[in-house]
Amino acid sequence: MNLKDSGEFKKIDPMGVGEALKLFPDQIRECFTQASNADIPHMEFKSVLVSGMGGSSNAAKIIESLVQKDCKFPFVLYNDYGLPGWVDSDTLVVANSYSGNTEETLSAVTEAKKRDSKILGISTGGKIGEMIKSGEIKGAVVTPGNTNPTGFPKSGLGVSLGGLLGSLAKVGAVPFFQEDVMTAVDDLDEVRNDWLPENNNDNFAKVTAEFFGGSIPVLFGGRPFLGSLNAGRNVICEVGRTFGLFFDFPEVNHVLVEATMKPEFAKDKIKYLFLESKFNHERVKLRYEVTQELFKKQGLSFLTYELRGKSELSQALEIPHLSAWVGYYLSMLNGDDPGPEPWIIQLKESLSQPVH
């Protein structure tokens, strides 16, 4: 498909994944505001653990990476059943589940009760939503409204992220408040205009999708955006229906550079995108330059993108949003409807679990 012919996109995307991606900034605004207005008290704790899977996990990873440098207490994500051994009554266990029915997250709530941990829930409904509404646990039930027309978590990262950020700010676990978040989202709104379907002039998201087409995409970046890299890879997988990877600097220089030439197809079938930021460590910036020179010598294909957001928070949003549009355009190039989830449905049915 010619990506300049955006009029054809709706034929491939009848569920409106592209429309949901356009509303990503509105998802954050709406759900952050709802969570900020929820009946959530300030709590005392010595550590924070967020339990979440998939998109809910992505939201937590983005925040975890942003607060790592300055946070005075452990703040970690745990995407598995139950809880790690160190969680106790001084831990705030945050159950973040888009659907409210995620079984791994529900198991964390059950275990947190046994350990007398403080519990905070965020969801759009489901069992966690019922717990919040009944007063069994504190938290926020957020309503995306018309900001996520598909109703799928994969096109609703802003719902999970806005709700989680607002709830954590209210309870006193993160330093991001309404002015910070709204300024960052306004910044993103301006940056991302170039990537929208109707924009064909210098649309980096379309160029990147065409570059990655038929290949395995690899994203590179560094702190404080490791969670954003993870979220970017995930949305390329889910919306782009394309196997993708991410690696972080400086660790990648200690691992990957001797593994780029084998097997034989790697040189032609794996392509790289360097996501560079003024907020990266100075030595990491140098490592980007040195690694790119090495890749040129190896004959590898790569693109570079300098993140344009004015703050760390806006750049943390920029990475997964750019990646979402790259994934969307990959689906358009392949003629694949980015909406249906036949394999996820089959997997959840085999586990006797709600799909969303």
Backbone torsions as a table, in degrees:
resi	resn	phi	psi	omega
1	MET	NA	146.4	172.7
2	ASN	-84.2	115.8	-176.0
3	LEU	-69.0	-9.8	175.2
4	LYS	-76.8	-16.2	-178.5
5	ASP	-92.5	69.0	-175.2
6	SER	-67.4	-15.4	177.3
7	GLY	-64.6	-21.0	179.5
8	GLU	-83.6	-13.3	-172.8
9	PHE	-61.3	-40.1	-176.2
10	LYS	-65.1	-26.3	177.4
11	LYS	-67.8	-35.4	179.3
12	ILE	-84.3	-25.9	-173.2
13	ASP	-120.8	65.0	-175.9
14	PRO	-68.3	-21.6	-179.2
15	MET	-81.1	-12.8	174.5
16	GLY	85.0	35.5	175.1
17	VAL	-60.1	-42.5	178.9
18	GLY	-60.4	-39.9	177.9
19	GLU	-64.2	-39.3	178.1
20	ALA	-64.0	-39.6	179.1
21	LEU	-64.5	-37.7	176.7
22	LYS	-59.5	-29.4	-174.5
23	LEU	-92.4	7.0	179.9
24	PHE	-51.0	-48.2	178.0
25	PRO	-61.0	-38.3	179.4
26	ASP	-68.0	-33.9	175.6
27	GLN	-58.1	-46.1	-178.9
28	ILE	-64.6	-48.5	-179.0
29	ARG	-57.0	-49.7	-174.7
30	GLU	-64.4	-48.7	-173.3
31	CYS	-78.9	-30.0	173.1
32	PHE	-63.8	-44.1	-179.3
33	THR	-64.0	-43.6	178.6
34	GLN	-61.1	-45.0	-179.7
35	ALA	-65.7	-37.9	179.4
36	SER	-64.1	-28.0	-179.2
37	ASN	-93.6	-0.4	-178.2
38	ALA	-74.4	162.5	-179.8
39	ASP	-81.3	75.5	-179.4
40	ILE	-120.0	120.4	179.7
41	PRO	-82.2	159.0	169.0
42	HIS	-68.3	135.9	-177.0
43	MET	-122.1	154.5	174.6
44	GLU	-101.3	133.1	-179.0
45	PHE	-158.9	164.5	178.7
46	LYS	-113.9	-9.2	177.6
47	SER	-156.8	157.7	179.2
48	VAL	-128.8	131.3	173.7
49	LEU	-126.2	127.0	176.7
50	VAL	-104.4	123.0	174.7
51	SER	-98.5	124.5	-179.8
52	GLY	-168.7	157.1	-179.7
53	MET	-130.5	154.3	175.0
54	GLY	59.8	-129.1	-179.4
55	GLY	-62.8	-35.3	177.3
56	SER	-65.3	-35.2	174.5
57	SER	-67.4	-41.1	179.2
58	ASN	-58.0	-45.0	179.6
59	ALA	-57.8	-44.6	-179.5
60	ALA	-67.0	-38.3	-179.5
61	LYS	-65.8	-38.8	177.9
62	ILE	-60.0	-46.6	-179.1
63	ILE	-68.3	-43.7	179.6
64	GLU	-54.7	-45.1	-178.7
65	SER	-66.3	-37.0	-178.4
66	LEU	-69.1	-35.1	-174.2
67	VAL	-92.4	-9.0	-174.0
68	GLN	-52.3	-45.5	-170.9
69	LYS	-64.3	-39.7	-171.4
70	ASP	-111.6	-7.5	-176.3
71	CYS	-67.2	133.5	-176.4
72	LYS	-93.3	2.6	178.1
73	PHE	-140.1	157.6	178.6
74	PRO	-61.4	131.3	176.2
75	PHE	-131.8	110.0	-172.8
76	VAL	-134.9	156.0	172.6
77	LEU	-102.0	141.8	176.4
78	TYR	-132.8	106.7	179.3
79	ASN	-109.1	82.5	-180.0
80	ASP	-165.8	-179.1	175.4
81	TYR	-75.7	149.8	174.5
82	GLY	68.5	-150.8	-177.7
83	LEU	-142.6	153.2	174.4
84	PRO	-67.9	162.8	-172.0
85	GLY	-64.1	-26.3	-174.1
86	TRP	-78.8	-12.9	-178.3
87	VAL	-65.8	130.2	-177.8
88	ASP	-142.8	-161.6	-176.2
89	SER	-70.3	-14.2	177.2
90	ASP	-93.6	5.6	-179.2
91	THR	-99.4	135.9	169.7
92	LEU	-91.1	112.2	177.3
93	VAL	-95.8	118.6	-176.5
94	VAL	-105.4	117.2	179.8
95	ALA	-96.6	101.9	-176.7
96	ASN	-108.6	109.8	-177.0
97	SER	-142.0	117.9	-180.0
98	TYR	-53.7	-51.4	-176.3
99	SER	-79.0	-27.2	-172.7
100	GLY	84.1	1.8	-176.4
101	ASN	-120.3	10.1	-176.8
102	THR	-65.0	119.8	-170.1
103	GLU	-66.7	-34.2	178.6
104	GLU	-64.9	-40.7	-178.8
105	THR	-70.9	-38.2	176.1
106	LEU	-62.9	-35.7	177.9
107	SER	-67.6	-31.4	176.6
108	ALA	-67.1	-39.4	177.7
109	VAL	-62.7	-44.6	178.9
110	THR	-58.6	-44.8	-179.2
111	GLU	-69.8	-37.4	179.5
112	ALA	-62.3	-36.3	177.0
113	LYS	-63.8	-41.0	179.5
114	LYS	-62.1	-32.9	-177.2
115	ARG	-94.6	4.1	179.4
116	ASP	60.6	32.2	176.6
117	SER	-74.3	157.0	170.9
118	LYS	-76.3	140.8	-173.1
119	ILE	-127.2	135.6	176.3
120	LEU	-131.3	128.5	-178.6
121	GLY	-115.1	145.8	173.9
122	ILE	-138.0	127.0	178.7
123	SER	-162.4	173.8	172.3
124	THR	-95.6	-3.2	-178.9
125	GLY	158.7	-138.4	178.1
126	GLY	64.1	-158.8	-176.2
127	LYS	-67.1	-38.8	178.1
128	ILE	-67.1	-39.3	175.7
129	GLY	-58.9	-40.9	177.8
130	GLU	-63.4	-40.5	178.4
131	MET	-61.7	-40.7	-179.3
132	ILE	-67.5	-47.4	-177.1
133	LYS	-64.7	-33.0	-179.6
134	SER	-80.3	-11.6	-177.5
135	GLY	87.6	5.0	179.2
136	GLU	-63.5	-38.5	173.3
137	ILE	-135.3	158.6	174.5
138	LYS	-82.6	156.6	177.4
139	GLY	158.3	-165.3	-177.2
140	ALA	-133.3	129.6	169.7
141	VAL	-100.3	110.6	-175.8
142	VAL	-99.3	147.3	-178.8
143	THR	-118.4	109.7	-178.1
144	PRO	-63.9	-22.2	-176.3
145	GLY	61.3	-131.5	-178.8
146	ASN	-93.9	14.0	-177.7
147	THR	-82.8	-13.4	177.0
148	ASN	-134.5	77.3	-171.3
149	PRO	-59.9	-24.2	179.1
150	THR	-76.6	-27.8	-174.3
151	GLY	77.5	2.7	-177.5
152	PHE	-91.9	139.4	176.2
153	PRO	-57.8	-31.3	-175.3
154	LYS	-65.7	-23.9	176.0
155	SER	-106.7	13.5	-177.5
156	GLY	-125.8	34.3	179.2
157	LEU	-56.8	-37.3	-179.8
158	GLY	-63.6	-28.8	177.0
159	VAL	-65.7	-52.3	179.4
160	SER	-63.5	-42.4	-176.4
161	LEU	-69.6	-45.1	179.7
162	GLY	-63.9	-45.1	179.5
163	GLY	-63.6	-41.5	-179.4
164	LEU	-69.1	-45.0	179.0
165	LEU	-60.3	-45.7	-179.5
166	GLY	-63.4	-40.6	-179.5
167	SER	-69.0	-42.9	179.8
168	LEU	-67.1	-35.7	176.8
169	ALA	-65.4	-41.4	-177.7
170	LYS	-65.4	-37.5	-177.2
171	VAL	-83.1	-11.8	177.4
172	GLY	93.5	25.6	-175.3
173	ALA	-100.7	-15.5	179.8
174	VAL	-136.3	155.2	-177.1
175	PRO	-90.0	14.0	-177.4
176	PHE	-98.7	122.2	179.7
177	PHE	-118.4	-177.3	-168.4
178	GLN	-55.7	-44.7	-178.3
179	GLU	-62.7	-42.1	178.9
180	ASP	-60.5	-47.8	-175.3
181	VAL	-68.1	-46.5	-177.8
182	MET	-65.9	-36.8	176.5
183	THR	-64.4	-42.7	-179.9
184	ALA	-64.9	-40.2	-179.3
185	VAL	-69.4	-39.2	175.6
186	ASP	-61.8	-39.3	177.7
187	ASP	-61.6	-46.9	178.5
188	LEU	-60.2	-41.9	179.5
189	ASP	-54.0	-40.3	-179.4
190	GLU	-73.0	-43.9	-178.0
191	VAL	-62.9	-41.2	-169.2
192	ARG	-82.0	-6.2	-178.2
193	ASN	-56.3	-32.1	-178.7
194	ASP	-68.2	-17.6	-173.7
195	TRP	-96.4	-8.4	-173.3
196	LEU	-68.7	153.1	-173.8
197	PRO	-53.8	-37.2	-176.0
198	GLU	-73.9	-11.2	-178.5
199	ASN	-96.3	112.1	179.9
200	ASN	-104.8	-6.4	-178.1
201	ASN	-92.5	116.7	178.5
202	ASP	55.1	39.3	178.8
203	ASN	-81.0	99.4	-173.5
204	PHE	-65.1	-32.3	180.0
205	ALA	-64.6	-41.2	177.8
206	LYS	-67.9	-42.8	178.6
207	VAL	-59.4	-41.8	-178.3
208	THR	-68.4	-39.5	177.6
209	ALA	-62.0	-43.4	178.1
210	GLU	-64.3	-37.3	177.5
211	PHE	-63.7	-43.0	-177.7
212	PHE	-79.2	-16.4	-173.5
213	GLY	-51.8	127.9	179.7
214	GLY	77.3	6.2	-177.4
215	SER	-124.3	175.9	173.0
216	ILE	-96.7	115.5	180.0
217	PRO	-77.5	138.7	174.3
218	VAL	-126.6	124.8	177.7
219	LEU	-98.7	137.3	175.3
220	PHE	-118.4	141.8	174.3
221	GLY	-169.0	-176.3	-178.8
222	GLY	-141.7	179.2	177.8
223	ARG	-62.6	146.0	9.7
224	PRO	-96.6	37.7	-171.0
225	PHE	-120.6	25.5	-178.3
226	LEU	-65.5	-38.8	176.9
227	GLY	-64.9	-36.4	177.7
228	SER	-66.9	-37.1	175.4
229	LEU	-61.3	-44.6	178.7
230	ASN	-60.1	-45.5	179.3
231	ALA	-64.5	-37.1	177.7
232	GLY	-64.7	-44.3	176.6
233	ARG	-61.1	-44.1	-175.8
234	ASN	-62.1	-40.9	-176.8
235	VAL	-74.3	-28.6	172.6
236	ILE	-64.2	-40.2	177.8
237	CYS	-65.2	-47.2	-171.4
238	GLU	-80.6	-47.3	-178.3
239	VAL	-84.7	-38.7	179.7
240	GLY	-82.6	-9.9	-177.6
241	ARG	50.1	43.6	-174.7
242	THR	-133.3	131.9	176.5
243	PHE	-65.1	125.8	-178.8
244	GLY	-139.3	165.0	-177.8
245	LEU	-137.9	162.7	168.9
246	PHE	-141.2	150.4	176.4
247	PHE	-137.7	151.1	-175.9
248	ASP	-114.3	142.0	173.2
249	PHE	-88.6	144.7	5.2
250	PRO	-87.0	-5.2	-174.3
251	GLU	-55.0	-35.7	-176.5
252	VAL	-60.0	-31.0	179.4
253	ASN	-69.9	-16.0	179.4
254	HIS	-96.3	-1.2	-173.0
255	VAL	-132.9	-57.6	-161.1
256	LEU	-83.3	-27.9	-167.2
257	VAL	-64.5	-18.8	175.9
258	GLU	-93.6	6.4	-174.0
259	ALA	-124.5	20.3	-174.0
260	THR	-92.6	-7.7	-172.3
261	MET	-107.6	-9.5	-178.7
262	LYS	-131.8	147.9	-6.1
263	PRO	-62.7	175.2	-170.1
264	GLU	-57.5	-33.9	-177.1
265	PHE	-72.3	-14.1	-174.1
266	ALA	-59.2	-39.3	-175.7
267	LYS	-62.8	-35.8	-177.4
268	ASP	-96.3	-27.9	-170.6
269	LYS	-103.2	-4.7	175.7
270	ILE	-115.0	126.3	-179.9
271	LYS	-126.5	152.9	-166.7
272	TYR	-124.1	146.3	173.9
273	LEU	-127.5	118.9	176.5
274	PHE	-90.1	118.5	178.0
275	LEU	-101.5	101.6	-170.2
276	GLU	-102.9	146.9	-175.4
277	SER	-140.6	145.5	173.2
278	LYS	-66.2	-15.4	-179.5
279	PHE	-90.8	-3.8	175.1
280	ASN	-69.6	155.0	174.3
281	HIS	-57.1	144.7	-177.4
282	GLU	-58.9	-37.6	179.0
283	ARG	-70.1	-31.0	176.0
284	VAL	-66.4	-39.9	176.7
285	LYS	-58.8	-42.7	177.2
286	LEU	-64.8	-39.1	179.8
287	ARG	-63.7	-35.6	174.2
288	TYR	-56.3	-49.5	-176.3
289	GLU	-61.8	-46.7	-177.8
290	VAL	-65.2	-41.9	-179.4
291	THR	-66.0	-38.5	178.4
292	GLN	-65.3	-38.0	175.9
293	GLU	-64.4	-39.9	177.7
294	LEU	-64.2	-41.5	179.4
295	PHE	-63.4	-37.4	177.2
296	LYS	-61.5	-42.5	178.5
297	LYS	-64.1	-34.3	-179.7
298	GLN	-81.3	-8.9	179.7
299	GLY	77.2	27.9	-178.8
300	LEU	-89.8	155.1	-178.2
301	SER	-100.3	129.0	178.9
302	PHE	-151.3	157.2	170.8
303	LEU	-120.7	160.0	174.5
304	THR	-125.1	148.1	177.2
305	TYR	-140.5	124.0	176.7
306	GLU	-91.1	115.2	-179.7
307	LEU	-59.6	137.9	-169.4
308	ARG	-106.5	-11.5	-178.9
309	GLY	-59.9	149.7	-175.3
310	LYS	-81.2	-21.9	-177.7
311	SER	-125.4	165.8	175.6
312	GLU	-60.2	-40.5	-179.0
313	LEU	-64.3	-44.0	-179.1
314	SER	-68.0	-35.2	175.9
315	GLN	-69.9	-32.5	176.4
316	ALA	-64.7	-29.2	174.3
317	LEU	-81.0	-32.7	-176.0
318	GLU	-62.6	-40.7	-175.7
319	ILE	-63.3	-54.6	-179.4
320	PRO	-68.1	-27.8	-179.8
321	HIS	-73.2	-42.4	173.5
322	LEU	-59.5	-44.8	-179.1
323	SER	-63.1	-35.2	178.6
324	ALA	-63.4	-42.1	178.3
325	TRP	-69.0	-36.7	175.0
326	VAL	-60.6	-45.6	178.1
327	GLY	-60.9	-41.5	179.8
328	TYR	-62.3	-45.4	-179.4
329	TYR	-69.6	-28.6	172.9
330	LEU	-62.6	-42.3	176.6
331	SER	-61.5	-42.0	179.4
332	MET	-63.5	-44.1	178.7
333	LEU	-58.8	-37.4	-176.9
334	ASN	-87.2	-5.3	-177.2
335	GLY	68.5	26.5	-178.4
336	ASP	-101.4	128.4	174.0
337	ASP	-65.1	119.1	-177.1
338	PRO	-78.3	-1.8	-174.4
339	GLY	-84.6	-60.3	-172.9
340	PRO	-58.6	151.5	-178.7
341	GLU	-131.1	63.9	-172.8
342	PRO	-61.7	-36.2	-177.6
343	TRP	-75.7	-37.1	176.3
344	ILE	-64.6	-41.6	178.5
345	ILE	-60.5	-44.5	-179.9
346	GLN	-63.4	-41.9	-179.5
347	LEU	-64.3	-47.2	-178.2
348	LYS	-65.5	-37.8	177.8
349	GLU	-63.4	-37.8	178.7
350	SER	-66.7	-26.7	178.7
351	LEU	-94.1	1.5	-177.1
352	SER	56.2	44.6	-179.0
353	GLN	-119.1	149.1	171.9
354	PRO	-60.4	144.2	-178.7
355	VAL	-67.3	-43.1	179.1
356	HIS	-135.5	NA	NA
